[in-house]
Amino acid sequence: MRRVKVSALIAAALLSVMALAAPAAAQSSADSVDETECYRVPYTQEGRALAGNTVATGTIVGAWCVDGPTVTDAALLHSFSESSTPFWNIESEEAKTGGAVIIDNEARIYKRFAFKIRVPLPWFDFELPQQVCARIDGTAQPSAIGSGKCTPF
């Protein structure tokens, strides 16, 4: 986890970039963010075949800000998926779920990635869909836990 001490001006810019607060709210919180700290964490979740080998990965980069004991903002900054396993293909990420919310004073940043195995055979095409989910739970302490959960709940 990368810890960043920010000034009021930088915190206001980060809040604007994160686009999680209305401009007026971002400005009003920037006036009192002397203790605001923001954290940025990457997390990678692996998808495995029945044999136990990794067939695909989904990576998210999340950020959240805290003001004292309170989580104030959360954002999914970046996500990508990859597979170098033969016959495994990545489906469109844009159509899959993902985002960031604050629940019970915890930033929950999540994304669901879709993959499928497609084996073209002379007599038919075999396809099997699979999903890989990644979630970061960030707290004000600060701490972060990564998991394979698909939703913020």
C-alpha positions in Angstrom: 0.0 0.0 0.0 1.3 3.4 -0.9 0.6 6.1 1.7 0.5 9.6 0.5 0.2 12.7 2.8 -1.6 15.4 0.9 -2.2 19.0 1.3 -5.7 20.6 1.0 -5.0 21.6 -2.6 -3.8 18.2 -3.7 -6.7 16.5 -1.9 -9.2 18.8 -3.7 -7.6 17.9 -7.1 -7.7 14.1 -6.2 -11.3 14.4 -5.3 -12.1 16.1 -8.5 -10.2 13.5 -10.5 -12.0 10.7 -8.7 -15.3 12.3 -9.6 -17.0 11.0 -6.6 -18.2 14.2 -5.1 -20.0 17.2 -6.5 -17.8 20.1 -7.3 -19.2 22.1 -4.4 -18.7 19.2 -2.0 -15.2 18.6 -3.1 -14.4 22.3 -2.5 -16.0 22.4 0.9 -14.1 19.2 2.0 -10.9 20.7 0.6 -11.2 23.6 3.1 -10.8 21.2 6.0 -8.6 18.3 4.7 -5.4 19.1 6.5 -5.4 15.5 7.8 -6.6 13.9 4.6 -4.6 11.0 3.4 -5.1 8.9 0.3 -4.0 5.4 -0.5 -3.5 3.6 -3.8 -3.4 -0.2 -4.0 -3.2 -2.7 -6.9 -4.7 -6.2 -6.5 -4.5 -9.2 -8.9 -6.9 -12.1 -8.7 -6.2 -15.3 -10.6 -8.6 -17.6 -12.3 -7.7 -21.2 -12.3 -8.7 -24.3 -14.3 -9.8 -27.6 -12.8 -6.2 -28.7 -13.0 -5.2 -25.8 -10.7 -3.2 -23.9 -13.3 -3.8 -20.1 -13.7 -5.6 -19.4 -16.9 -6.4 -15.7 -16.5 -5.9 -12.8 -14.2 -7.9 -9.7 -13.4 -6.1 -6.7 -11.9 -7.6 -3.6 -10.3 -6.0 -0.4 -9.0 -8.1 1.3 -6.3 -7.8 4.4 -4.3 -9.5 5.8 -1.2 -9.1 8.8 1.0 -9.6 9.2 4.7 -10.0 12.2 7.0 -9.1 11.0 10.5 -11.2 7.9 11.3 -13.5 8.3 8.3 -13.2 7.0 4.8 -14.4 9.9 2.6 -13.9 8.8 -1.0 -13.2 5.6 -3.1 -12.4 5.0 -6.7 -11.6 2.3 -9.2 -8.7 3.9 -11.0 -7.7 1.3 -13.5 -8.4 -2.4 -14.4 -7.1 -4.9 -16.9 -7.2 -8.6 -17.5 -5.0 -11.0 -19.3 -4.6 -14.6 -20.3 -1.6 -16.3 -22.0 -3.2 -19.7 -21.8 -4.0 -21.3 -25.2 -7.7 -21.2 -26.1 -8.6 -18.8 -23.3 -10.0 -15.4 -24.5 -10.9 -12.3 -22.7 -14.5 -11.0 -23.2 -15.2 -7.3 -23.2 -14.4 -5.7 -19.8 -16.7 -2.7 -20.4 -19.8 -4.8 -20.2 -18.9 -6.2 -16.8 -19.6 -4.8 -13.4 -17.2 -2.8 -11.4 -16.9 0.3 -9.3 -16.2 1.7 -5.9 -18.5 2.5 -2.9 -18.2 3.2 0.8 -20.0 0.8 3.1 -19.7 0.8 6.9 -16.7 3.2 6.7 -14.9 0.9 4.3 -13.9 1.6 0.7 -14.9 -1.4 -1.4 -13.4 -1.3 -4.9 -14.4 -4.2 -7.2 -14.5 -5.5 -10.7 -15.8 -8.6 -12.5 -13.8 -9.9 -15.5 -15.2 -12.4 -18.0 -13.2 -15.0 -19.9 -14.1 -18.0 -21.9 -12.3 -21.1 -23.2 -13.1 -21.7 -26.9 -11.8 -24.9 -28.5 -12.8 -25.1 -32.2 -13.1 -28.7 -33.2 -14.0 -30.0 -36.6 -17.5 -31.2 -35.5 -18.4 -28.4 -33.0 -17.0 -25.4 -31.1 -16.6 -26.0 -27.4 -17.1 -22.8 -25.2 -17.0 -22.5 -21.4 -17.4 -19.1 -19.7 -15.6 -18.2 -16.5 -15.4 -15.1 -14.4 -12.6 -13.7 -12.3 -13.5 -11.1 -9.6 -11.2 -8.8 -7.7 -12.1 -6.6 -4.7 -10.1 -4.3 -2.4 -11.5 -3.4 1.0 -9.7 -0.3 2.3 -10.1 1.1 5.8 -9.2 4.3 7.6 -6.6 2.6 9.8 -5.2 2.2 7.0 -5.3 -1.4 5.8 -6.3 -3.2 2.6 -7.5 -6.7 2.0 -7.9 -8.2 -1.5 -10.4 -10.9 -2.3 -12.1 -12.6 -5.2 -15.6 -11.2 -4.4 -17.6 -9.8 -7.3 -19.8 -7.2 -5.6 -19.3 -4.6 -2.8 -21.6 -6.5 -0.5 
